[in-house]
Amino acid sequence: MVILPRRARRLATALLAAAALSGCVGGGTAVMNKPLSPDRLVGDGPISRGGYRVAGVHGTQSSGTLVLLAFSGGGKRSAAFGYGVLKGLRDFTVTINGSPERLLDEVDMMSSVSGGSFPAAYYGLYRDKIFTDFEKDFLDKDIEAYIYGTYLLPWHFVPTMIDSDHGTNDRMAEVYDDLMFHGATYADMMRAGKPLVSINATDVDHGLAFQFTQDQFDLLCSDLMSYPLSRAVAASNGFPVVFSPITLRSYRSQCAGRVPAWIRDDEGKGDPLSRTHQLAGISRLYLDADSTKYVHLMDGGIADNLALRGMINTILVITGATDLAGRFDLARIRRIVLISSDGQSANDAASAREEHLTSLGQMFNVVSGTQIDSYNFETMLLARQQMDVLSEAVRKARCAQGPVAADGHPCNDVQGFLAHLSLAGVKDEAERKRLARIPTGLTVDAPDVALLVAAGEAQVMQSPDLAAFRDSLTRD
């Protein structure tokens, strides 16, 4: 999530006043998602077949590893740190089947929220081009100037005030498209291949994390393939009040009552206290065509600022969905690593030295900072627990083949690793404090960008968990 710098908070205050006087805030957004074609509604597993979905996360890779990477929110600070993590993973070598490989090439799935969605989406679309073009296309740009222009320049501001189908974040989606994505859709992401990139926003109606994958779009009977990548990123980065929501339309009534097999399997027998049962219940909210006609999406950091809960939901589906049999081969996995790229710093509690909280900006920081601090630690604990669940599911699948798996290793030879790469992990105290002072807005000075990128690279190279993962690949 973006915690606004002082000048942006002043702007937000002025915008609220302007909106109150005008009686109109650009709350509506252009509905650009399309329904699924009837020929996609086949089989008895998921609602549809094909498309950009979790069942294709591992592709044709047979290395015996499952590598998952999550990018946190935190504006351009997290974007720069995450970009540094990608550079570090590019230079981090692991041995796969006796051959040295870049760990970056072994990543199967990425998950991102807010500022972390910029490097995730860019890499998902362009791959190694990120290392030559991302800095000039995004990190070096004054994105906040585009935000001010959206509100202060009449040729941008007036359309958002008079057209209920074109909000402020629709305008920012156009900016991101011009700067980085150039009309790309999820069909282009699909052609780029592995890793699958799950960009996450928050469904503000239901208070839930919302993943831009076909599995999630299936619940709306909608086709993700034609959806613009820039709009997904805008939704993920849509800080409340400053930006209007990105809205999706539900076409559920056109899906002939189809329900994903993993949700059907849970009906009437799910443990009420299990996370799989909870996820099934949440998913049913979208299956009610009368209750959910539209989905309004804003900053992904509202629901999960580490982008780990979307990854956890993916693990729940992988381990609990009988319809994935034959399409996601757990038995060939032997090593699992979940990497958390966390560009957030500790919350600034300067307001505790003041008697009154009077400004809107202070309120923003209190609310968003409290949310981030309250849930991030619990999310990390949950991620660790679900890694254990996934590891056990892999062991079970492998040992169903016999005491020795098809890869020649003992069936119970399964290990999971969780690597948390964060600004808090920077060892040098002076450097750590300087990094923590960098604002989380969408414009960061070039020297600070360089520091953040270098910190991300260093965290990869210094991670004991990644070193342990690498060493485990070389031991029989």
C-alpha positions as CSV (number, residue, x, y, z in Angstrom):
1,M,0.0,0.0,0.0
2,V,1.1,3.6,-0.7
3,I,1.4,5.8,2.4
4,L,1.2,9.3,0.8
5,P,4.0,11.8,1.1
6,R,3.2,15.2,2.5
7,R,2.5,17.0,-0.8
8,A,0.3,14.2,-2.0
9,R,-1.7,14.2,1.3
10,R,-2.3,18.0,0.9
11,L,-3.5,17.2,-2.6
12,A,-5.9,14.6,-1.3
13,T,-7.3,17.0,1.2
14,A,-7.9,19.6,-1.6
15,L,-9.5,16.9,-3.8
16,L,-12.0,15.9,-1.1
17,A,-13.0,19.5,-0.7
18,A,-13.4,19.9,-4.5
19,A,-15.4,16.7,-4.7
20,A,-17.7,17.8,-1.9
21,L,-18.3,21.2,-3.6
22,S,-18.9,19.6,-7.0
23,G,-21.1,16.8,-5.7
24,C,-19.3,14.3,-8.0
25,V,-16.4,12.1,-7.5
26,G,-15.3,9.9,-10.5
27,G,-16.5,6.7,-8.8
28,G,-17.6,4.8,-11.9
29,T,-15.0,3.2,-14.1
30,A,-15.2,1.9,-17.7
31,V,-16.3,-1.8,-17.7
32,M,-13.7,-3.4,-20.0
33,N,-13.8,-7.1,-18.9
34,K,-15.7,-9.4,-21.3
35,P,-17.8,-12.6,-20.8
36,L,-16.4,-16.0,-21.4
37,S,-17.3,-17.5,-24.7
38,P,-19.6,-20.5,-24.5
39,D,-17.0,-22.8,-26.1
40,R,-14.8,-22.3,-23.0
41,L,-17.4,-23.8,-20.7
42,V,-16.4,-27.4,-21.1
43,G,-15.5,-30.3,-18.8
44,D,-16.3,-30.9,-15.1
45,G,-13.4,-29.3,-13.3
46,P,-13.0,-25.5,-13.4
47,I,-15.7,-23.2,-14.8
48,S,-13.7,-22.8,-18.0
49,R,-10.8,-24.3,-19.8
50,G,-7.6,-22.6,-20.9
51,G,-6.6,-19.1,-20.1
52,Y,-4.2,-17.5,-17.7
53,R,-4.7,-19.7,-14.6
54,V,-3.1,-21.4,-11.7
55,A,-3.3,-24.9,-13.2
56,G,-0.7,-23.8,-15.7
57,V,1.6,-22.4,-13.1
58,H,4.3,-25.1,-13.5
59,G,4.1,-25.6,-17.2
60,T,6.4,-28.2,-18.7
61,Q,9.2,-27.6,-16.2
62,S,10.5,-30.8,-14.6
63,S,13.3,-29.6,-12.4
64,G,11.8,-30.8,-9.2
65,T,11.4,-27.3,-7.7
66,L,8.5,-25.0,-7.0
67,V,9.6,-21.4,-6.7
68,L,7.1,-18.7,-5.6
69,L,7.9,-15.0,-5.4
70,A,5.7,-12.3,-3.7
71,F,6.2,-8.5,-4.1
72,S,4.9,-6.3,-1.3
73,G,3.2,-2.9,-1.6
74,G,4.9,0.3,-0.6
75,G,4.9,2.6,-3.7
76,K,8.0,3.1,-5.8
77,R,10.1,2.2,-2.8
78,S,8.8,-1.4,-3.0
79,A,9.0,-1.3,-6.8
80,A,12.7,-0.4,-6.7
81,F,13.4,-2.9,-3.9
82,G,11.6,-5.6,-5.8
83,Y,13.4,-4.8,-9.0
84,G,16.6,-5.2,-7.0
85,V,15.4,-8.6,-5.8
86,L,14.8,-9.7,-9.5
87,K,18.4,-8.6,-10.3
88,G,19.7,-10.6,-7.4
89,L,17.7,-13.7,-8.4
90,R,19.1,-13.3,-11.9
91,D,22.6,-13.5,-10.5
92,F,21.9,-16.2,-7.9
93,T,22.9,-19.6,-9.4
94,V,21.4,-22.9,-8.4
95,T,22.2,-26.4,-9.7
96,I,19.3,-28.1,-11.4
97,N,19.9,-31.7,-12.6
98,G,23.6,-31.1,-12.5
99,S,23.4,-27.8,-14.5
100,P,23.9,-24.3,-13.2
101,E,20.8,-22.2,-13.7
102,R,19.6,-18.7,-12.7
103,L,17.2,-18.9,-9.8
104,L,15.1,-16.3,-11.6
105,D,14.5,-18.8,-14.4
106,E,13.1,-21.3,-12.0
107,V,10.3,-19.0,-10.6
108,D,6.9,-20.6,-11.3
109,M,4.6,-17.9,-9.9
110,M,4.7,-14.3,-8.8
111,S,2.2,-12.5,-6.7
112,S,2.1,-8.8,-6.2
113,V,0.2,-5.9,-4.7
114,S,0.3,-2.1,-5.1
115,G,3.8,-0.8,-5.9
116,G,5.2,-4.3,-6.2
117,S,2.9,-4.9,-9.2
118,F,5.0,-2.7,-11.4
119,P,8.1,-4.8,-11.5
120,A,6.1,-8.1,-11.4
121,A,3.9,-7.1,-14.4
122,Y,6.8,-5.7,-16.3
123,Y,8.9,-8.8,-15.8
124,G,5.9,-11.1,-16.6
125,L,5.4,-9.3,-19.9
126,Y,9.0,-8.5,-21.0
127,R,11.2,-10.9,-19.0
128,D,14.9,-9.8,-19.2
129,K,14.0,-6.6,-21.0
130,I,13.3,-5.4,-17.5
131,F,17.0,-5.1,-16.8
132,T,17.5,-2.6,-19.6
133,D,14.3,-0.7,-19.7
134,F,12.4,-0.7,-16.4
135,E,14.4,2.1,-14.8
136,K,13.8,4.5,-17.7
137,D,10.2,3.4,-18.3
138,F,9.1,3.6,-14.7
139,L,11.6,4.1,-11.9
140,D,13.0,7.3,-13.3
141,K,9.6,8.8,-14.1
142,D,7.8,11.3,-11.9
143,I,4.6,9.4,-11.6
144,E,3.2,11.8,-9.1
145,A,3.3,14.6,-11.7
146,Y,0.8,12.5,-13.7
147,I,-1.4,12.2,-10.7
148,Y,-1.4,16.0,-10.2
149,G,-2.1,16.5,-13.8
150,T,-5.1,14.2,-13.6
151,Y,-6.7,16.5,-11.1
152,L,-5.3,19.9,-12.0
153,L,-5.3,19.9,-15.8
154,P,-8.8,20.5,-17.1
155,W,-8.5,18.2,-20.1
156,H,-7.8,15.4,-17.7
157,F,-9.8,16.5,-14.7
158,V,-13.1,17.5,-16.4
159,P,-13.7,14.1,-18.1
160,T,-13.4,12.3,-14.7
161,M,-15.9,14.7,-13.2
162,I,-18.6,14.6,-15.8
163,D,-18.2,11.0,-17.1
164,S,-19.2,8.4,-14.5
165,D,-17.5,5.7,-16.6
166,H,-14.1,7.3,-16.5
167,G,-12.6,7.7,-13.1
168,T,-9.2,9.0,-12.0
169,N,-7.7,5.5,-11.9
170,D,-8.9,4.9,-15.5
171,R,-6.7,7.9,-16.4
172,M,-3.7,6.4,-14.5
173,A,-4.2,3.0,-16.3
174,E,-3.8,5.0,-19.5
175,V,-0.6,6.5,-18.1
176,Y,0.8,3.1,-17.2
177,D,-0.1,1.8,-20.6
178,D,1.6,4.7,-22.4
179,L,4.8,4.3,-20.2
180,M,5.1,0.6,-20.0
181,F,2.5,-1.8,-21.4
182,H,1.6,-0.4,-24.8
183,G,-1.7,-2.1,-25.2
184,A,-0.6,-5.5,-23.8
185,T,-3.4,-7.8,-22.5
186,Y,-3.3,-11.1,-20.6
187,A,-3.1,-12.9,-23.9
188,D,0.3,-11.3,-24.3
189,M,1.3,-12.4,-20.7
190,M,0.1,-15.9,-21.6
191,R,2.3,-16.0,-24.7
192,A,5.3,-14.9,-22.5
193,G,4.9,-18.2,-20.5
194,K,6.1,-19.0,-17.1
195,P,6.1,-17.6,-14.5
196,L,2.4,-16.9,-13.9
197,V,2.0,-13.4,-12.4
198,S,-0.9,-12.9,-10.1
199,I,-1.5,-9.2,-9.7
200,N,-3.7,-8.6,-6.6
201,A,-6.2,-5.8,-5.8
202,T,-8.8,-5.5,-3.0
203,D,-12.5,-6.1,-3.6
204,V,-13.7,-3.2,-1.4
205,D,-17.3,-4.4,-1.4
206,H,-16.4,-7.7,0.2
207,G,-13.1,-6.7,1.8
208,L,-11.3,-9.5,0.0
209,A,-8.0,-10.0,-1.9
210,F,-8.8,-10.3,-5.6
211,Q,-6.4,-12.1,-8.0
212,F,-6.0,-11.3,-11.7
213,T,-6.0,-14.9,-12.8
214,Q,-8.5,-16.8,-14.9
215,D,-9.4,-18.9,-11.8
216,Q,-10.7,-15.7,-10.1
217,F,-12.3,-14.4,-13.3
218,D,-14.1,-17.7,-13.8
219,L,-16.2,-16.8,-10.7
220,L,-17.5,-13.8,-12.7
221,C,-17.8,-15.9,-15.9
222,S,-15.4,-13.4,-17.4
223,D,-12.5,-13.8,-19.8
224,L,-9.2,-12.4,-18.5
225,M,-7.3,-12.9,-21.7
226,S,-8.6,-9.8,-23.4
227,Y,-8.1,-7.6,-20.2
228,P,-5.5,-4.8,-20.4
229,L,-2.5,-5.4,-18.1
230,S,-2.4,-1.7,-17.3
231,R,-5.8,-1.8,-15.7
232,A,-4.9,-4.7,-13.5
233,V,-1.8,-2.8,-12.3
234,A,-3.9,0.4,-11.8
235,A,-6.4,-1.5,-9.7
236,S,-3.6,-3.0,-7.6
237,N,-2.1,0.4,-7.0
238,G,-5.4,2.4,-6.5
239,F,-4.9,4.2,-3.2
240,P,-8.4,5.1,-1.8
241,V,-9.7,8.6,-2.1
242,V,-6.9,9.7,-4.5
243,F,-8.0,7.1,-7.0
244,S,-11.4,5.9,-8.1
245,P,-12.0,2.1,-8.2
246,I,-11.4,-0.1,-11.2
247,T,-14.7,-1.9,-11.8
248,L,-15.4,-5.3,-13.2
249,R,-18.8,-6.6,-14.4
250,S,-20.1,-10.0,-13.4
251,Y,-21.5,-12.2,-16.2
252,R,-22.3,-15.0,-13.8
253,S,-25.8,-15.5,-15.2
254,Q,-24.2,-16.7,-18.5
255,C,-22.3,-19.6,-16.9
256,A,-25.3,-22.0,-16.5
257,G,-24.7,-22.4,-12.8
258,R,-21.2,-23.9,-13.2
259,V,-19.2,-24.2,-10.0
260,P,-15.5,-25.1,-9.7
261,A,-15.0,-28.7,-8.6
262,W,-12.9,-27.7,-5.6
263,I,-15.8,-25.6,-4.2
264,R,-18.3,-28.4,-4.9
265,D,-16.0,-30.9,-3.1
266,D,-16.1,-28.6,0.0
267,E,-19.9,-28.3,0.1
268,G,-21.5,-30.0,3.2
269,K,-18.3,-31.6,4.4
270,G,-15.7,-28.8,4.8
271,D,-14.3,-28.1,8.2
272,P,-15.8,-24.7,9.2
273,L,-12.5,-23.7,10.7
274,S,-10.3,-24.7,7.8
275,R,-8.9,-22.1,5.4
276,T,-10.0,-24.1,2.4
277,H,-13.6,-24.0,3.6
278,Q,-13.3,-20.2,4.3
279,L,-11.9,-19.6,0.8
280,A,-14.7,-21.7,-0.7
281,G,-17.2,-19.6,1.2
282,I,-15.6,-16.4,0.0
283,S,-15.6,-17.6,-3.6
284,R,-19.4,-18.4,-3.4
285,L,-20.0,-14.7,-2.9
286,Y,-19.1,-14.2,-6.5
287,L,-21.2,-17.1,-7.6
288,D,-24.4,-15.4,-6.5
289,A,-25.4,-13.4,-9.6
290,D,-28.0,-11.3,-7.8
291,S,-25.7,-10.2,-5.0
292,T,-22.5,-9.5,-6.9
293,K,-23.2,-7.7,-10.2
294,Y,-20.0,-5.6,-10.1
295,V,-16.7,-5.8,-8.4
296,H,-15.0,-2.6,-7.3
297,L,-11.2,-2.9,-7.0
298,M,-8.7,-0.7,-5.1
299,D,-5.2,-1.0,-3.7
300,G,-4.2,-4.6,-3.0
301,G,-2.4,-3.5,0.1
302,I,-5.7,-2.9,1.9
303,A,-6.3,-6.7,2.1
304,D,-2.7,-7.9,2.1
305,N,0.3,-5.7,1.8
306,L,2.8,-8.6,1.4
307,A,1.0,-10.2,-1.5
308,L,1.3,-13.5,0.4
309,R,-2.4,-14.2,0.9
310,G,-3.0,-14.5,-2.8
311,M,-0.1,-17.0,-2.9
312,I,-1.6,-18.8,0.1
313,N,-5.0,-19.1,-1.6
314,T,-3.2,-20.6,-4.6
315,I,-1.6,-23.2,-2.3
316,L,-5.0,-23.9,-0.8
317,V,-6.5,-24.6,-4.3
318,I,-3.5,-26.6,-5.4
319,T,-3.6,-28.9,-2.3
320,G,-7.4,-29.1,-2.1
321,A,-8.7,-29.3,-5.7
322,T,-9.3,-32.8,-7.0
323,D,-9.9,-31.3,-10.5
324,L,-6.2,-30.4,-10.7
325,A,-5.2,-34.1,-10.8
326,G,-3.2,-34.7,-14.0
327,R,-2.7,-31.0,-14.6
328,F,-0.6,-30.0,-11.6
329,D,1.9,-32.8,-10.8
330,L,2.8,-32.4,-7.1
331,A,4.7,-35.7,-7.2
332,R,7.5,-34.4,-9.3
333,I,8.3,-31.6,-6.8
334,R,11.0,-32.1,-4.2
335,R,12.1,-28.6,-3.2
336,I,9.8,-25.6,-2.5
337,V,10.8,-22.0,-1.8
338,L,8.6,-19.0,-1.2
339,I,10.4,-15.7,-1.5
340,S,8.9,-12.6,0.0
341,S,10.2,-9.3,-1.4
342,D,9.1,-6.8,1.3
343,G,9.9,-3.2,0.6
344,Q,7.9,-1.9,3.6
345,S,9.6,-0.1,6.4
346,A,8.4,0.2,10.0
347,N,5.4,2.5,10.6
348,D,6.2,6.1,11.5
349,A,4.6,6.7,14.8
350,A,5.4,10.4,14.9
351,S,1.7,11.2,15.5
352,A,2.1,9.7,19.0
353,R,4.0,12.9,19.9
354,E,1.0,15.1,19.0
355,E,-2.1,15.7,21.1
356,H,-4.5,15.9,18.1
357,L,-4.7,14.3,14.7
358,T,-6.1,17.0,12.6
359,S,-5.1,16.5,9.0
360,L,-6.5,14.1,6.5
361,G,-2.9,13.0,5.7
362,Q,-2.4,12.0,9.4
363,M,-5.6,10.0,9.3
364,F,-4.4,8.2,6.1
365,N,-1.1,7.2,7.7
366,V,-2.7,6.1,11.0
367,V,-5.2,3.9,9.2
368,S,-2.9,2.4,6.6
369,G,0.0,2.0,8.9
370,T,-2.0,0.3,11.6
371,Q,-3.4,-2.1,9.0
372,I,0.1,-2.9,7.7
373,D,1.7,-3.4,11.1
374,S,-1.2,-5.5,12.5
375,Y,-1.4,-8.0,9.7
376,N,2.0,-8.4,8.1
377,F,3.4,-10.5,11.0
378,E,0.4,-12.8,11.1
379,T,0.5,-13.1,7.3
380,M,4.1,-14.3,7.5
381,L,3.2,-16.9,10.2
382,L,0.3,-18.1,8.0
383,A,2.6,-18.3,5.0
384,R,5.0,-20.5,7.0
385,Q,2.1,-22.8,8.1
386,Q,0.8,-23.1,4.5
387,M,4.3,-24.0,3.3
388,D,4.2,-26.9,5.7
389,V,0.7,-27.9,4.4
390,L,2.0,-27.8,0.8
391,S,5.1,-29.8,1.7
392,E,3.0,-32.5,3.3
393,A,0.7,-32.6,0.2
394,V,3.8,-33.1,-2.0
395,R,5.1,-35.9,0.3
396,K,1.7,-37.6,0.1
397,A,1.6,-37.4,-3.7
398,R,5.2,-38.7,-4.0
399,C,4.7,-41.5,-1.6
400,A,1.6,-42.7,-3.3
401,Q,4.0,-43.8,-6.1
402,G,6.0,-45.9,-3.6
403,P,8.9,-45.4,-1.2
404,V,11.1,-44.2,-4.1
405,A,9.5,-41.4,-6.3
406,A,9.8,-41.3,-10.1
407,D,12.8,-38.9,-9.8
408,G,14.8,-41.6,-7.9
409,H,14.8,-39.9,-4.6
410,P,13.0,-41.1,-1.4
411,C,9.4,-40.1,-1.6
412,N,9.6,-38.2,1.7
413,D,12.6,-36.2,0.6
414,V,10.7,-32.9,0.5
415,Q,11.8,-29.6,1.9
416,G,10.2,-26.2,2.0
417,F,11.9,-22.8,2.6
418,L,10.6,-19.4,3.3
419,A,12.9,-16.5,2.5
420,H,11.8,-13.1,3.8
421,L,13.8,-10.4,2.0
422,S,13.1,-7.0,3.6
423,L,14.4,-3.5,4.4
424,A,14.3,-4.6,8.0
425,G,16.9,-7.2,7.2
426,V,19.5,-4.7,6.1
427,K,22.4,-5.3,8.6
428,D,24.0,-1.8,8.5
429,E,21.9,0.3,10.9
430,A,22.7,3.7,9.2
431,E,21.8,2.3,5.8
432,R,18.6,0.6,7.2
433,K,17.4,3.9,8.7
434,R,18.1,5.8,5.5
435,L,16.2,3.3,3.5
436,A,13.3,3.5,5.9
437,R,13.0,7.2,5.5
438,I,12.5,6.9,1.7
439,P,8.8,7.8,1.1
440,T,6.3,5.3,-0.3
441,G,4.9,7.6,-3.0
442,L,5.2,7.1,-6.7
443,T,8.1,9.5,-7.2
444,V,11.5,8.7,-5.6
445,D,14.7,10.5,-6.2
446,A,17.3,8.7,-8.4
447,P,19.9,8.3,-5.6
448,D,17.3,6.7,-3.4
449,V,16.2,4.4,-6.2
450,A,19.8,3.2,-6.6
451,L,20.0,2.5,-2.9
452,L,16.8,0.5,-2.9
453,V,17.8,-1.6,-5.9
454,A,21.2,-2.4,-4.4
455,A,19.5,-3.4,-1.1
456,G,17.2,-5.8,-2.9
457,E,20.1,-7.4,-4.7
458,A,22.1,-7.7,-1.5
459,Q,19.2,-9.3,0.4
460,V,19.1,-12.1,-2.2
461,M,22.8,-12.7,-2.0
462,Q,22.9,-12.6,1.8
463,S,19.8,-14.7,2.5
464,P,20.6,-17.7,4.6
465,D,17.2,-19.3,3.5
466,L,18.1,-19.0,-0.2
467,A,21.5,-20.4,0.5
468,A,20.0,-23.3,2.3
469,F,17.6,-23.9,-0.6
470,R,20.5,-23.8,-3.0
471,D,22.6,-26.2,-0.9
472,S,19.7,-28.7,-0.6
473,L,19.6,-29.0,-4.4
474,T,23.1,-30.3,-4.5
475,R,22.7,-33.0,-1.8
476,D,21.3,-36.4,-2.7
